[in-house]
Amino acid sequence: MQKGSDSDAHAEDGLISFQAEMPAPLQEAMTRFIECHPNWDQYRLVQAALAGFLVQNGIESREITRVYVGNMFRRESLLHGV
């Protein structure tokens, strides 16, 4: 992972930008999912996946759980059945 150049701009929001290499099949599946679910974007999907992984593997943090639940159950997703 590398921090992006805009990490300072997001620091005040508590966000950090990073880059990571991703296997092509994983990226293609992510793109197909986002195309079929317009309420999702790559940032929301990666945040939900990472937070879900950490929660499921024993990380006990209210902040991480909030990120996971917040991404999985956004209001607009519930309104559109996504």
Number of C-alpha atoms within 10 A of each C-alpha: 8 8 12 11 10 12 14 14 12 11 11 9 8 9 12 15 15 12 9 8 7 9 8 9 9 10 13 12 11 16 14 11 15 16 12 11 14 11 15 18 14 13 10 17 17 13 17 20 15 15 21 19 13 16 16 11 9 8 13 11 10 10 10 18 18 12 16 22 14 14 21 19 11 13 12 11 15 11 8 10 9 15
